[in-house]
């Protein structure tokens, strides 16, 4: 049996553009309740550009987004095992191929944009600042924009992630927690995204405060995923992931 080399080095610009458009259509459909078929399939798409690769999970349907050979992927996933694409063994093997560390599997949620400015006074901040939340966001998103509340107790950001989808993350200062500010910030993100695009959010399953905040702000769970920071052209990540807060939107 011939050993399949896992990494792909033959991905063209046209291939990346096709993958980007496929993902954009996928996320646009999911935002309005149009999901992939529950057919047990595992799609493999090349890295479309941008800072992350990943594995996306929906009901009985998975999408591996990375510069890896599809045969290598399918050889490592037992037929009919719907949990395997997000299983620890496959995710670790994929991370080794990509040269990227990875974090936990996240729940993915989405909400529709809302017109008009948010009903909250927000102060723009430099997205290249030294706040840990901003540093983390820059590893997973491009075009990050960020705001704090007038009193500095909360931070909310938006940026473009996999497939160009708009994503949000937020953080609440320890002394301001337990008052509903997380839900207010998550709601504000729905007013901040441009062009009335849907906004996605990721949260670790154990991060119940953030999950409750997102649900209260009108976000609906649509799937799960694990992302690998790889750089704009699948270059591989450097350094360790920043530690995540247990009381804030995760990405």
N, C-alpha and C positions, 0 to 999 in steps of 0.2 A: 504493500500500500504506500503510495507516494505521500509524503508529508506536505501538507498545504502550508505555505508561508502565510502567517496571519495578517501581516500588514500589507496594505495596498500602496504602491508607489506610482500607479498608472492613472490616477484620477485626474481628469481634465477639467478645465474651467467650465466647460459645458455640462459635465457631470455634476459639478458643484451647484451650478445654477439650477439644474433640474431638481436636485435634492432640495434646494432652498424653496423653490416654488411648490414642490410636493408638500413640504412641511407647512408652508404658509397656508395652503389650501386645507391641510389637515386641521390646523389650529383654528382656522376660520370656521370650519364646519363644527368642530367640537364646541366652540363658543355659542353656537345656536342649537346645540343638541343633536348634531349629525355626527355619529361616531363611526369608527371603522367597523367592518363586519366582525362578529364574534365567531371567527372561522379557525382559530388556533394558529393562524399564520404568524411568522416572524419575518418582517421585512428588514432588509439591510440596505441602508442608504449611505452614500459617502458623506463625509463631513462637509457641510454646506458653506463653510466660512463662519467667522465669528469665534467667540472665545470658548465655546463648549462643544463637546461631543456628548453622547448619552444613550440611555436605554429608556424608552417610553413604554408604559404599560397601560393597556385598556382592557375591557372585558374580553378575554380570550383572543387578544391581538396585541402584538408587541412590535416595536420599531427600534432597531439598533441603528444609531446614527454615528458612524465612525468610519475611518479609513481602514477597514478590515475586509478580508475576503469572505463573502457570504458562505462559502463551503466550510471555512474554519468555524464560523458562527454555528452553523447547523450541525456540524460534527460534535459540538460540545453541548448541545441541547437535546436531551432525550425526547424522542417523539411523544407528543401528547402531554408532556409535563408543562402545564401552563404557568407554574411557579418558577421554572428554571431560569428564564431570562432575567429575573430580578433576584435570583439566588446568589448567595455569597460566593460560591465557587466560580460561576461564570463572570460575575462582576469583577472579581479579583483578577481573573485571567485577562479580561478585556483591559483593565487598568494597566496590567503589565505590558500589554502590546502597545498601548497608547503612551506609555511612559508617564502616566498621570496618576496621582493619588485621587482618592474619591471620598465623599462624605456618605451620609446615610441616605437610604431611600426616602423620598419625600412624597407626601400627598400633594397633588396638583389641583388647584381650584381656579375658577374663572368667574368674572363678573362683567356685565356690559358697562360701557362707558356711560357717564351721565353728563348732560350739557351744563353749561354755566360754571362759574368758579366754585370751589369747595366752600362749604359753610364753616370755615375755620380760618383764622388768621395764620398764614404761613409765611415764613421768611426764607427766601432762596439762600442756599449755601453752596460753597464751592465743592463740586462733586469729586474733586481731586484732593480734598482735605484729608486730615489725618484720623478722622473718626473710623474705628474698626469696621463699622457697618459699610462705610463707603469703600474702604479698601477691599472688603470681601465682594461687594457688588461689582467692582471693576474686574474681578476675575471671572465673573459669570455673565456680564452684560456689557454692551457697548452703548455709548450715548447716554450715560447715567446723568440724571438730573435729581436734585435733592432739595428738601425744605425742612426746616425745623418749625415747631410751634413758637409762638412769640415768647413764651417763657422758657424755651429750651428743653422742655420736659419730653418732647416727642420728636422723632425724625421719620420722614417718609421719603422714599425714593422711587423712581421709575427708570427703566432702561429697557433696551431691546436684547432679548435672549435668543434662544434657538429658533431658527426659522424666521427671525425678525419679529417674533411676538413681543408685545409689551408686557413687562413684568413689574411687580412692585415688591417692596420689602419695607418694614417699618420697625421702629424700636422705641420703647418707652423707658424712661429713666426709672430706676428702682423705686424712688420715693413717690412716683406718680402712678404706680401700678395699682390695679384693682378698682379703677374708677371709670373704666370704659374707654380710655383714650386710645387703646389699640384699635377698637372698632371704628372710632372716629377717623383715625389716620388711614385705615384700610378703605374707608368710604371716600376720604379725600382723594386717594389715588384714582378712583373711578372718574373724578372730575379733572384730573391732571393729564391723563393720557391724550395725545393729540389725535385729531381726525376721527374722533368717536370710535376708536379701536377698542376691542375687548382687552381686559387686563387680567393677566395670570399671576398666581402666587403659589409658592411652594412652602410647605411646612412639614417638619418632621412629625411622624405620627404621635410621638410622646410629648410634643409641645402643645399641650391642651389649651393654655391661655391664648396663644396665637391662633390656633384652630378655631376656638370659640369666637375670637375677634373677627376673623374672616367670615365665618358663618353669619354672625350678627350683622356684618356689613353687606350681606347679600351675595357672597361668593358661593359657588356650588362646586363640590368635588367632582372631578372628571377623570381622574386616573392617578397613576403613580409614575415616578421616574427617578433615575439617578444620573447626575451630570458629572462629567469629567472636564475640569479646566484644561484646555489643550492649546490655547492661543489661536490666532486668527487663521492659521492654515494647518491645523492639526499638528502643531509643532511639539506638543508635550509640555506638561506643566513643570514649573520649577518651584521649589520650596514646599512647605507644608501648608495645608489649609488652616486658615484662622479658626480659632475655636468659636463655636456657635453659642449665641445666647439662648437660654431656655425660656425666655419670656419675650420673644420678638419674632416677627416674620423672618423666616430662616434665610432666605437668599437675599 
